[in-house]
Amino acid sequence: MRRLALALALSFAGLATAAGIFAAGFSGLRGPNRGQAATLTNLTVPISHASFVPCANKGLGEVVTVAGPLHVAASMTTDAQGNRHASLVFNSQGLSGVGAVSANKYQGGLQVRLDENFAAGINYQTFTFNLQLIGQGQASNLVLHLNGFLTIFPDHVLVNMVRGFVSCS
């Protein structure tokens, strides 16, 4: 189940071309000058994603394809000490899906928040990932929740942790 949680999170977060937007804040895009207010970007992008859901199709599992608009908000600030702070938030706006075998219908919600702080040569990243696929009628529900953090030190030593749960009902 842990592998499933990580695979789903990574594949949905892979929709995080946003990781590209997020990382760009520290690799070439200029943020605000020291002590200035956040640079804020808001956009809505269509998404379509297929993933194996083990509790779908009466517990036999099947690929469920979800699609809908995704709101993306990104901000970055630089404080008076020159430290950078970035935030990236994804919120789905009416995801709907269908099972490839059963044709069961699903309604869903996706919320992802990534925060990054870069201070004194150390990069601190945290994330929260929530996905709910609610089956219509007799179809199962899937809830996935992950929290994690990653710290990258100047000598490239990584410290990370991911905790979460997957629930099928």
N, C-alpha and C positions, 0 to 999 in steps of 0.2 A: 504494500500500500504506500510505503514511503517513496518507492521509486515512481509510482504512479503520480503521487503528489508533486514530486520534483519534475517529472516529465511534463505534466500539465502546466505547471507554473512556468517552466522554461519555454514551452512552446507558446503559451499565451504571452509571456513576457517577450518572446521573440517577436511578437507583434510590436514589441518595443523596438521598432526601428527607432523608437523613442530612446532606447539606450544610446543610439547615435546622437539624438538631439541632446540627451543628458550629458553624455561624455563630451560633446562638442563644447560645452561650457568651459571645460578645462583644457581643451586642446586646440585653441585657435580663435574661437569666437570671443570677442571682447565683451566683458561684462561691464557693469556700471563702474565709474571711478570710485575710489575709496569713500566709504561712508554714504554712498548714494542709494536711492531707493531701488527696488528690484526691477529687473528687466522681466516683463511678463509677456508670455505668448499664449494665446488661446486658439485652438483650432478643433474642428470636428472632422474625423476621417472615417470612411466606411471600412469595416473589417469583415472578413469571412474566414473562418478557421474550422478545420475538422480535427477531431481528436477522439481517441478510443476512450469510451466511458464504460468501466467494468460492470457497473450496476445497471446499465441500460438493458433493454430487451429481456426483461424478467430475470436479470442476473447473469445472462449469458454474455453480456457485453456487446457493444457495437460502436461503430464510428458515428459520432453526432457532429453535424456541421451547424455552426452558429454563425449568424450574420447580423449586422446592425451598425448604427453609428457609434463612434467612440469619441468622447470629448477628451481632449488632451490640454492640460494647463502646465506650463513650464515657467519657472522663475529662477532668477539668479541675483544675488546681491554680493557686494564686496564690502566688508566692514572697515572701520577706520584703521585697523591693524593690517589690512590687506588680505585677510582670510576670505575665502570664497564659500558661499552657501548656495546650494542649488536644490530645487524641488521639482519633481515631475509627478503629476497626478493624472491617472486615466479613470474615467467613469463611463461605463456603457450607458447608452440611452435607448433601452428597449431591445436587447438581444433576443432573437428567436432562433430556434433550431429544430432540426428534424433528424431522427434516427435513420441510418442508411438501410437497415434491414427491416425494422418494425414499423417505420414511418411514424413513430411516436413523436409528438410535438413537445417542445420545451420552450420555456421562457426563462430568461436569465439576467443576471447582473454580474458585472465585473468591475471591481475597484482595485486599483493598484496605486501605491504611493511609494516613490523612491526619494530619499533625501541624501544629499552628499555634502559633506563639510571638508574643506581642505585647509588645514592650519599647520604651521610649523613643519611642513614637508610630509605630514601624515594625512592620508585620505580616509575619511570615515564614511561609510555608506550603510544605510538602513533601508529595509523595504517591508511593506505589508501587502499581501496579495489575498484577495477574497474573490471567489467565484461561486455563484449559485446557479445551478441549472434545475429548474423546477419542472418536473414532468406533468403533463396534462393527463387527466383520467387515471389510468392504472400505471402509467409510466413512473419509474423511480426518480427520486430527487438526488442530486449530487451537490455537496457543499465541500469546498476546498478552502482552507485558510493556512497561510504561511506567514511567518515573521522571520526576518533574518538580519544579520549585520555582517559587514566585511570591513576590516581595517587593513590598510596597506601602508606599511612603514617605509621610510626612505630607502632602506636596504632591500626592499621588495619582499620582505617577510609578510605573509598573509595570516590574518586571524579571522576565522569566519564561523558562523553558526546559523543553522536554519532549523526552525521548529514549526510544527504545524500539525494539522489533522485533515483527514478525508473522511467524509461521512456519506454513506448511501442509505436512503430509506425509501 
